[in-house]
Amino acid sequence: MKNRLPRNITDGKKKGFGIPLQSWMRCEFGKTILDTLLDKDSSDTLLDAKFTEEAVDNYQKRNCSVEYIFHLY
């Protein structure tokens, strides 16, 4: 493979890539994330319900990032 690709590709520094959180939050997966965070009947949550509600409210008002909500999930 090294003889077929440019040297800057084969010898370059490894780079990561982002995940499409914005588009995920606009589809059904986003609804699932918010529903899960707001589920008061969930017995496996480690987060305070009031804190979670405020975080989701802030996200919906665009006062916090999609990454913040995804990390809570």
N, C-alpha and C positions, 0 to 999 in steps of 0.2 A: 504494500500500500504506500510505503514511503516514497517509492520511485514514481508514483502516479499523482500524488498530491503536492501542492506547493509547500515549500519548506516552512513558511510562516504558519501553515495549518498543522503540519506534523510536529514542529518544534515549538509551537506557540504555547503560551500559558493556558491552562485549562480554564474554561469559562462556564459559569452556570447559566441558568435561564429562569425567568420569573414564571409564576403560574397565573392564569387568567382570572384572578379573583373577581374583578369587576363584572366580567361577563357571567361568571358562575352565580354571582349574587342577583343578577337580573333574570335568571331562569329558575326552574323548579328547585334546584339545589339550594339557592338562596332562601327560598321559603322554608325548606327543610331545616336549614341552619337556624333561622330566626325562630321557627316553631319549637325546635329542640331547646334552644336557650331559654325560651319563655315557658316551657312546660313545667307547670307547678307540681304535677303529679310524678315527676321523675324522681325516683329514689336514689339515683346514682350520681346526682349532681354534687359538686364540691363548692359551687359558687352560691353566694348569698342571692336570693331571689330579687331583692330590691336593687342590688348592685347590677345584676344582669338586666333587669328591666330598664334601668337608667342608661346602661351601655347601649342597648338596642334602640332606645328612644333617641339618644345622641347620634347614633348611626343614621337613623331615619331622618333626623334634622340636619344631617351632614356635618355634625360637630365632632365626629371621630372617623377614623379610617376603616376601610373594609378589612384591612389586615388585622386591626384590633379585634374586630368581631370574629374573624376567622380564628384567631389565637384563642379566644374564649371558647369557641366551639370544640 
